[in-house]
Protein backbone atom coordinates (compact mmCIF):
# COMPACT_ATOMS: atom_id res chain seq x y z
CA UNK A 1 0.00 0.00 0.00
CA UNK A 2 1.37 3.39 -0.98
CA UNK A 3 1.95 6.02 1.72
CA UNK A 4 -0.74 8.25 0.19
CA UNK A 5 -3.32 5.46 0.20
CA UNK A 6 -2.39 4.50 3.76
CA UNK A 7 -2.74 8.10 4.94
CA UNK A 8 -6.09 8.46 3.13
CA UNK A 9 -7.35 5.26 4.76
CA UNK A 10 -6.26 6.42 8.20
CA UNK A 11 -7.92 9.83 7.68
CA UNK A 12 -11.19 8.12 6.76
CA UNK A 13 -11.00 5.94 9.89
CA UNK A 14 -10.33 8.97 12.08
CA UNK A 15 -13.30 10.77 10.52
CA UNK A 16 -15.52 7.89 11.65
CA UNK A 17 -16.57 6.53 8.25
CA UNK A 18 -17.86 2.97 8.09
CA UNK A 19 -15.71 0.23 6.59
CA UNK A 20 -17.87 0.07 3.46
CA UNK A 21 -17.74 3.86 2.96
CA UNK A 22 -13.96 3.78 3.33
CA UNK A 23 -13.71 1.03 0.69
CA UNK A 24 -16.00 2.98 -1.63
CA UNK A 25 -13.95 6.20 -1.31
CA UNK A 26 -10.66 4.39 -1.81
CA UNK A 27 -12.08 2.59 -4.85
CA UNK A 28 -13.29 5.90 -6.34
CA UNK A 29 -9.91 7.57 -5.90
CA UNK A 30 -8.13 4.55 -7.40
CA UNK A 31 -10.44 4.68 -10.47
CA UNK A 32 -9.69 8.39 -10.84
CA UNK A 33 -5.95 7.70 -10.72
CA UNK A 34 -6.36 4.84 -13.19
CA UNK A 35 -8.34 7.06 -15.59
CA UNK A 36 -5.58 9.68 -15.71
CA UNK A 37 -2.72 7.13 -15.31
CA UNK A 38 -1.11 9.09 -12.51
CA UNK A 39 -1.12 9.53 -8.75
CA UNK A 40 -4.07 11.41 -7.22
CA UNK A 41 -1.54 13.92 -5.85
CA UNK A 42 -0.66 14.91 -9.42
CA UNK A 43 -4.21 15.33 -10.71
CA UNK A 44 -5.11 18.98 -11.19
CA UNK A 45 -8.42 20.57 -10.26
CA UNK A 46 -9.26 20.93 -13.96
CA UNK A 47 -8.61 17.23 -14.61
CA UNK A 48 -10.83 16.32 -11.66
CA UNK A 49 -13.55 18.62 -12.99
CA UNK A 50 -13.35 17.02 -16.47
CA UNK A 51 -13.57 13.53 -14.97
CA UNK A 52 -16.66 14.36 -12.91
CA UNK A 53 -18.40 16.17 -15.78
CA UNK A 54 -17.76 13.26 -18.13
CA UNK A 55 -19.37 10.74 -15.77
CA UNK A 56 -22.31 13.00 -14.94
CA UNK A 57 -22.93 13.63 -18.64
CA UNK A 58 -22.74 9.91 -19.46
CA UNK A 59 -25.52 8.93 -17.07
CA UNK A 60 -27.62 11.99 -17.81
CA UNK A 61 -27.48 11.19 -21.55
CA UNK A 62 -28.24 7.50 -20.95
CA UNK A 63 -31.21 8.04 -18.63
CA UNK A 64 -32.61 10.86 -20.77
CA UNK A 65 -32.50 8.57 -23.80
CA UNK A 66 -34.18 5.73 -21.89
CA UNK A 67 -36.92 7.98 -20.54
CA UNK A 68 -37.59 10.14 -23.61
CA UNK A 69 -37.62 7.21 -26.06
CA UNK A 70 -39.10 4.53 -23.79
CA UNK A 71 -36.15 2.19 -24.24
CA UNK A 72 -35.18 -0.73 -22.09
CA UNK A 73 -31.79 -0.53 -20.42
CA UNK A 74 -30.17 -3.17 -22.62
CA UNK A 75 -31.57 -1.54 -25.75
CA UNK A 76 -30.07 1.82 -24.79
CA UNK A 77 -26.66 0.55 -23.67
CA UNK A 78 -26.11 -1.51 -26.83
CA UNK A 79 -27.00 1.25 -29.29
CA UNK A 80 -24.46 1.89 -32.01
CA UNK A 81 -23.62 5.37 -33.30
CA UNK A 82 -25.21 4.53 -36.66
CA UNK A 83 -28.53 3.72 -34.91
CA UNK A 84 -29.11 7.45 -34.36
CA UNK A 85 -30.60 9.06 -37.48
CA UNK A 86 -30.46 12.82 -36.95
CA UNK A 87 -31.98 13.53 -40.39
CA UNK A 88 -35.16 11.57 -39.65
CA UNK A 89 -34.91 12.19 -35.88
CA UNK A 90 -35.26 8.49 -35.04
CA UNK A 91 -33.46 5.80 -33.06
CA UNK A 92 -33.24 2.35 -34.61
CA UNK A 93 -33.51 -0.37 -31.97
CA UNK A 94 -32.04 -3.64 -33.23
CA UNK A 95 -32.92 -6.97 -31.64
CA UNK A 96 -35.28 -5.62 -29.01
CA UNK A 97 -36.87 -7.72 -26.30
CA UNK A 98 -37.82 -11.13 -27.64
CA UNK A 99 -35.65 -10.70 -30.73
CA UNK A 100 -38.46 -9.15 -32.74
CA UNK A 101 -37.92 -7.07 -35.84
CA UNK A 102 -36.03 -3.82 -35.57
CA UNK A 103 -38.10 -0.78 -34.69
CA UNK A 104 -37.76 2.97 -35.10
CA UNK A 105 -38.52 5.37 -32.26
CA UNK A 106 -38.89 9.17 -32.52
CA UNK A 107 -35.95 11.08 -31.05
CA UNK A 108 -36.60 14.45 -29.35
CA UNK A 109 -34.31 17.34 -30.34
CA UNK A 110 -33.22 17.95 -26.74
CA UNK A 111 -32.16 14.31 -26.41
CA UNK A 112 -30.22 14.48 -29.68
CA UNK A 113 -28.36 17.58 -28.48
CA UNK A 114 -27.46 15.84 -25.21
CA UNK A 115 -26.29 12.70 -27.08
CA UNK A 116 -24.11 14.83 -29.35
CA UNK A 117 -22.52 16.56 -26.36
CA UNK A 118 -21.85 13.20 -24.70
CA UNK A 119 -20.47 11.62 -27.89
CA UNK A 120 -17.88 14.39 -28.20
CA UNK A 121 -16.48 13.35 -24.80
CA UNK A 122 -15.59 9.78 -25.80
CA UNK A 123 -15.56 9.62 -29.64
CA UNK A 124 -15.98 5.83 -29.82
CA UNK A 125 -16.66 5.13 -33.52
CA UNK A 126 -18.94 2.16 -32.83
CA UNK A 127 -20.82 2.33 -29.53
CA UNK A 128 -22.92 5.22 -28.26
CA UNK A 129 -22.30 4.16 -24.63
CA UNK A 130 -18.94 2.36 -24.50
CA UNK A 131 -17.76 0.56 -21.39
CA UNK A 132 -15.68 2.36 -18.76
CA UNK A 133 -12.38 3.76 -19.94
CA UNK A 134 -11.42 6.61 -22.21
CA UNK A 135 -13.47 5.51 -25.22
CA UNK A 136 -11.14 2.80 -26.47
CA UNK A 137 -13.31 -0.18 -25.54
CA UNK A 138 -15.86 -1.59 -27.95
CA UNK A 139 -17.99 -3.21 -25.26
CA UNK A 140 -21.19 -1.53 -24.07
CA UNK A 141 -21.48 -0.21 -20.54
CA UNK A 142 -22.94 -2.94 -18.30
CA UNK A 143 -26.06 -2.92 -16.15
CA UNK A 144 -23.82 -3.63 -13.15
CA UNK A 145 -21.66 -0.57 -13.83
CA UNK A 146 -24.69 1.70 -14.18
CA UNK A 147 -26.36 0.38 -11.03
CA UNK A 148 -23.17 0.52 -8.94
CA UNK A 149 -22.15 4.00 -10.10
CA UNK A 150 -25.55 5.60 -9.66
CA UNK A 151 -26.25 4.04 -6.30
CA UNK A 152 -22.85 4.66 -4.72
CA UNK A 153 -21.45 7.75 -6.35
CA UNK A 154 -24.37 9.85 -7.54
CA UNK A 155 -26.81 9.26 -4.71
CA UNK A 156 -29.48 7.95 -7.09
CA UNK A 157 -31.70 5.07 -6.03
CA UNK A 158 -31.02 1.66 -7.49
CA UNK A 159 -33.23 1.82 -10.58
CA UNK A 160 -33.20 -1.94 -11.01
CA UNK A 161 -35.32 -2.42 -7.90
CA UNK A 162 -37.95 -0.08 -9.32
CA UNK A 163 -40.12 -0.60 -12.39
CA UNK A 164 -38.79 1.97 -14.85
CA UNK A 165 -41.16 1.22 -17.72
CA UNK A 166 -44.89 1.16 -17.22
CA UNK A 167 -45.64 -1.21 -20.12
CA UNK A 168 -45.62 -4.96 -19.65
CA UNK A 169 -44.22 -5.78 -23.10
HUNOR-V323937 format. One record per pair of residues at least 12 apart in sequence whose ideal C-beta (glycine too) atoms are under 10 Angstrom apart, sorted by sequence separation. I is the first residue (numbers start at 1). GAP is how many residues later the second one is. D is the distance in whole Angstrom. If there is no record, write none. Layout:
I;GAP;D
I;GAP;D
//
This chain:
10;12;10
12;12;10
35;12;9
36;12;9
64;12;10
65;12;10
79;12;7
80;12;9
91;12;9
92;12;6
93;12;6
122;12;7
123;12;5
124;12;8
126;12;5
127;12;8
128;12;8
129;12;5
146;12;10
147;12;7
9;13;6
12;13;6
63;13;9
79;13;8
90;13;10
91;13;7
92;13;8
115;13;7
121;13;10
122;13;4
123;13;10
124;13;8
125;13;9
126;13;10
127;13;6
128;13;10
132;13;6
146;13;8
147;13;5
8;14;9
9;14;9
11;14;10
12;14;8
29;14;10
36;14;9
62;14;6
65;14;8
79;14;8
80;14;8
90;14;5
91;14;5
115;14;10
121;14;8
122;14;9
124;14;7
126;14;10
127;14;8
131;14;7
146;14;9
147;14;9
32;15;9
35;15;10
36;15;7
61;15;10
62;15;7
76;15;9
78;15;9
79;15;8
90;15;6
91;15;8
92;15;10
122;15;10
9;16;9
32;16;7
35;16;6
75;16;9
78;16;8
88;16;8
89;16;10
90;16;6
91;16;5
119;16;10
143;16;10
144;16;10
8;17;8
9;17;6
62;17;10
76;17;9
78;17;8
89;17;6
90;17;6
129;17;9
132;17;9
143;17;7
8;18;7
75;18;5
88;18;9
89;18;5
32;19;6
35;19;9
65;19;9
75;19;9
83;19;9
85;19;8
88;19;8
89;19;8
31;20;9
32;20;9
35;20;9
71;20;8
75;20;9
89;20;7
91;20;9
5;21;7
8;21;7
69;21;9
72;21;9
74;21;9
75;21;6
83;21;10
86;21;8
91;21;9
69;22;6
71;22;7
74;22;9
75;22;8
83;22;10
85;22;8
89;22;10
68;23;10
70;23;10
74;23;8
84;23;7
86;23;10
89;23;7
5;24;8
31;24;10
69;24;8
72;24;7
91;24;9
1;25;10
4;25;9
5;25;8
71;25;9
72;25;6
65;26;8
86;26;6
84;27;10
85;27;10
5;28;10
75;28;10
84;28;7
4;29;10
86;29;9
75;30;9
86;30;8
2;31;10
84;31;7
8;32;8
84;32;9
5;34;10
71;34;7
81;34;10
4;35;7
5;35;9
70;35;7
84;35;9
4;36;7
69;36;5
70;36;10
79;36;9
2;37;8
4;37;6
68;37;9
69;37;7
91;37;9
2;38;10
68;38;9
69;38;7
81;38;7
2;39;10
68;39;8
69;39;8
65;40;10
68;40;5
65;42;8
68;42;8
69;42;7
81;42;10
65;43;10
68;43;5
81;43;7
82;43;10
64;44;9
67;44;9
68;44;10
80;44;10
81;44;7
82;44;9
83;44;10
84;44;7
66;45;10
80;45;10
81;45;6
83;45;7
64;46;8
65;46;6
68;46;9
80;46;6
81;46;7
82;46;9
64;47;6
65;47;10
80;47;6
81;47;6
79;48;7
80;48;7
65;49;8
78;49;8
79;49;4
80;49;10
61;50;8
64;50;6
65;50;7
77;50;9
78;50;9
79;50;7
64;51;8
77;51;8
78;51;8
61;52;10
62;52;10
76;52;8
77;52;5
61;53;5
62;53;9
65;53;9
76;53;7
77;53;10
60;54;7
61;54;6
64;54;9
77;54;9
61;55;9
61;56;7
62;56;8
57;57;8
60;57;9
61;57;4
60;58;8
61;58;8
59;59;10
57;60;7
58;60;6
61;60;9
80;60;9
57;61;5
78;61;10
79;61;8
78;62;5
57;63;10
58;63;8
65;63;8
77;63;5
78;63;9
54;64;9
57;64;6
58;64;8
65;64;9
76;64;9
77;64;5
57;65;10
76;65;9
77;65;7
55;66;10
62;66;9
74;66;9
77;66;7
54;67;5
61;67;9
62;67;6
53;68;8
54;68;8
61;68;8
73;68;10
74;68;10
77;68;9
73;69;10
74;69;7
77;69;7
100;69;10
59;70;10
73;70;6
76;70;10
50;71;9
58;71;7
98;71;9
58;72;10
97;72;7
73;73;7
96;73;9
58;74;9
73;74;9
55;77;9
62;79;8
54;80;9
54;81;10
59;82;9
58;83;8
63;83;9
62;84;7
73;86;8
59;87;7
63;87;9
73;87;8
58;88;9
62;88;10
59;90;7
58;91;9
59;91;6
73;91;8
72;92;8
73;92;9
63;93;9
66;93;9
71;93;10
72;93;7
55;94;7
59;94;10
60;94;10
70;94;10
71;94;9
59;95;7
70;95;7
72;95;10
63;96;8
70;96;9
35;97;9
37;97;9
56;97;10
59;97;8
67;97;8
70;97;8
72;97;9
34;98;10
35;98;8
36;98;9
55;98;8
56;98;8
66;98;7
67;98;10
34;99;9
35;99;7
55;99;8
66;99;9
31;101;8
52;101;10
63;101;9
31;118;10
27;121;10
28;121;10
31;122;10
24;124;10
28;124;8
27;125;9
28;125;6
27;126;10
25;127;10
24;128;6
25;128;10
24;129;8
21;131;10
20;132;10
//
